[in-house]
Amino acid sequence: MDKIKDTRSFMRITHRYLGYFLAGIMAVYSLSGILLVYRDTDFLKKEKKYDKTVALHLSEKELGKELKIKNFEVEKTEGNILFFKQGTYDAASGKAVYSKKELPFVLDKMVKLHKSQSKDTLSPLNTFFGICLFFFVISSFWMFNPKTKAFKRGIKFTIAGLIIAVILLFV
């Protein structure tokens, strides 16, 4: 019985202080997650103009990649000038003049939290955060005595949440 009490005590204390520690990180992740929901709109984005020189005679695909414009498409060509929705590109000089709608600097950095890859400097933070969230899932089952009504009701909510998440994954 002491081992069960020790485990419950450890889980509760660790859950509590890890929760306080992660409160700031969770605030940033939640706000950036909300922003990502609206990434297909211009919500909070401002237009930024660019005037830069890139390589000469780039193909449509190469130019889109170089300018980092999603769904890049040349609308028309007049001589060496390629016209696209966001601006123009002079294939002879390499001069590209275009505009993009972007989030303000701080919000853009926040959104990058969700988009990081293993090679990025944020990947250890993302991994740590993911492990901590998984710990929260597991440790929450030690918050209440399994014989209580609150615990049994909590298990039902957990199963309902799991079922809803799985259904939404496949819809």
Buried (B, 14 or more C-beta within 10 A) or exposed (E): EEEEEEEBEEBBEBBEEBEEEBEEBBEEBEBBEEBBEEEEEEEEBEEEEEEEEBEEEBEBEEBBEBBEBEEBEBEEEEEEBBEBEBBBBBBEEBBBEBEBEBBEEEBBEBBEBBEBEEEEEBEEBBEEBEEBEEBBEEBBBBBBEEEEEEBEEBEEEEEEEEEEEEEEEEE
